[in-house]
Amino acid sequence: MADKTVYGWVAGRVQGVAYRASMQHEALRLQLTGWVRNLVDGRVEFVATGHEARVASLIEWARSGPAFARVDELYSEVRDIQHFQQFEVRA
């Protein structure tokens, strides 16, 4: 399997519940690179790059997120490969 990049966002109770930090932890565990950030409309947006199966695992994790999150909607799409040095939380 090849590397791929996925862009996505989650909506629901996903801000103020450590969603970004938890996603960063999960992405690093899966050896992915990219970023995650809050959007002003209450969603959390992310980009992840890495081995196709590992990216799929992160998307599956994103469906529920950390313990106090409630994910009502998840959107994701494959994008052209993007290269990052690490997986970071952005402001």
C-alpha positions in Angstrom: 0.0 0.0 0.0 1.1 3.5 -0.8 1.1 6.7 1.2 -1.8 9.1 0.9 -3.1 12.4 2.2 -6.6 12.9 3.5 -8.3 16.2 4.3 -11.2 16.2 6.7 -13.3 17.7 9.4 -15.5 16.7 12.2 -18.6 18.4 13.7 -20.4 18.0 16.9 -19.0 18.5 20.4 -15.4 18.5 19.2 -14.0 21.8 20.7 -13.1 22.1 24.4 -12.9 18.3 24.8 -9.2 17.8 23.9 -10.1 16.6 20.4 -7.1 18.2 18.8 -4.5 17.0 21.3 -6.0 13.5 21.2 -5.9 13.4 17.4 -2.3 14.5 17.5 -1.5 11.7 20.0 -3.3 9.1 17.8 -1.6 10.4 14.6 1.8 10.2 16.2 1.1 6.7 17.5 0.2 5.8 13.9 3.3 7.5 12.6 1.4 10.0 10.5 2.2 13.6 9.7 0.0 16.6 9.1 -2.0 18.9 11.3 -5.3 19.5 13.1 -7.0 22.8 14.1 -10.2 24.3 15.3 -12.5 26.2 12.9 -14.5 29.3 14.0 -17.8 27.5 13.2 -17.1 24.8 15.9 -15.7 22.1 13.6 -12.2 20.6 13.8 -10.3 20.4 10.6 -7.4 18.0 9.8 -4.9 16.8 7.2 -3.1 13.5 7.6 -0.4 11.9 5.5 1.1 8.4 5.7 0.6 4.8 5.0 -2.9 4.2 3.6 -3.9 1.7 6.3 -2.7 4.0 9.1 -4.6 7.0 7.6 -7.7 4.8 7.5 -7.2 4.0 11.2 -7.0 7.7 12.0 -10.2 8.3 10.1 -11.9 5.5 12.1 -10.7 7.0 15.3 -12.0 10.4 14.3 -15.5 9.0 14.1 -15.7 9.0 17.9 -12.6 11.0 19.1 -11.7 11.3 22.8 -14.0 10.3 25.7 -15.8 13.6 26.1 -16.3 14.3 22.4 -19.5 13.7 20.4 -19.0 13.4 16.7 -22.2 14.2 14.7 -20.6 14.4 11.3 -17.3 13.3 9.7 -16.1 14.4 6.2 -13.0 13.2 4.5 -11.5 13.2 1.1 -8.3 12.1 -0.5 -6.0 14.9 -1.6 -2.7 15.1 -3.5 0.1 14.0 -1.4 1.4 16.6 1.0 4.6 16.2 3.0 4.9 17.4 6.6 7.7 17.0 9.2 5.4 16.0 12.0 1.7 16.1 13.1 1.0 19.4 14.8 -1.8 21.2 16.5 -2.4 24.5 14.7 -4.0 27.6 16.1 
